[in-house]
Amino acid sequence: MSKVLHVNQNSFDEEVLKSQIPVFVDFWAEWCGPCRAIAPVLESLAEDYNGKVKIVKINVDKETDLANKYNVSAIPSLIIVKDGKEIDRIVGGATKEVYAERINKVI
């Protein structure tokens, strides 16, 4: 079972902004090749950081208001939210090691 949570406008505040642990948010789309390529990496990170960091996905085609709110102009865009505030952003695909390094800075 996937530990990556799919979030929408209705669940965003509760799952991301009010989270007690940092949240790694993946803004993605089904048609995006790099987004699909990093999906297994995010699943692996969700396992590795279970209970320390929440990994969520937001489909930019379905959640345009959230994408606009966070000024997402290219995907994949991954942001780290802690205490309800964006504290880091990675635009484009990267390796598991790069993502882990950024996550480790906030936990």
N, C-alpha and C positions, 0 to 999 in steps of 0.2 A: 504494500500500500504506500502511495506517495506521501511524503512528509511536506511536499511543496503545496502551499495553499493557494487556490485561485480566489482572488479578491475582486470585488466590484464596488461601485459607488456606495451601495448600501452597507457593505461590511468594512469599508476602508477605515473609517474612524476607529471602530472597535479593534480591528485586527492590526492596524498599523500605528495610528497616532496615539492610541491609548495602551499600546503594548508595554508590558513590564520589561521586556528584553528588546535589544536592537532588532530591527527588521531590514532584511535585504530584499529590496523590491525590484523585480524584473519587469520592465515595460517591454512587451513583445507583441508579435502578431503571427498568426498561423502561416502566412505566406513568406515570412522572413527566414531565409536560410540560416544566417548566423544565430538567430533566436533558437531555431530547432537544434542547431549544433551544440549550443551550450546547455540545453535542457538536461542532458544526463549529468553534466557537471553540477548543475544546481541541485539535482536529486541527491548526488553524492555529498555535497556540502550540507544539505538538510539532514542527512544521516549523521555526518561528522559533528555538526554543531547543534544537534537535537537538545532542546532545553536551554541553549545559550543564545541562539539567534534564530529568528523566524524567517523563513524564506517564502516569499509570496510572489505570485505572477499576476500582472494586470494586462489584459488584452487591450491594446490601444485602439483597435477597431470598434470594440464594444464600449469602451470606457474613455471616450474622447475628452470628457470634462476633466477627468483625473490627469490624462496625458497633457492637456493644456495647462492645468494648474501647476504642474511640475515642469513646464517648458520642455517637454520631450519632443525633440525635432528629428531625432535619429534613433533607430532601434537596432539591436537591443540597447536600452539605457537601464543601468542598474544603479539604484540609489540606496544608501544606507540611512535609515531613519532611527534616531535614538531620542527618547523623551519627546516624541512628536515633532522633531525637527530634522530636516535633511542635513547630514553632516559629511557625506561623501557621495561622489558620483563617478561612475565609469561608463563611458559611451563606447559601444562596440564590443565585440566578443573578446574574451581573454581566457587565460588558462585558469585551471582550478587553483594553482599556486598564487596567481595574482589576486583572485577573489579572496582566498583565505588570508593573504597578507593584509588586505584592506579590512576584512572582518576582524582579524586579530587585534587591530588598532583600537577597536571600539568595545571589546568585551573585557 
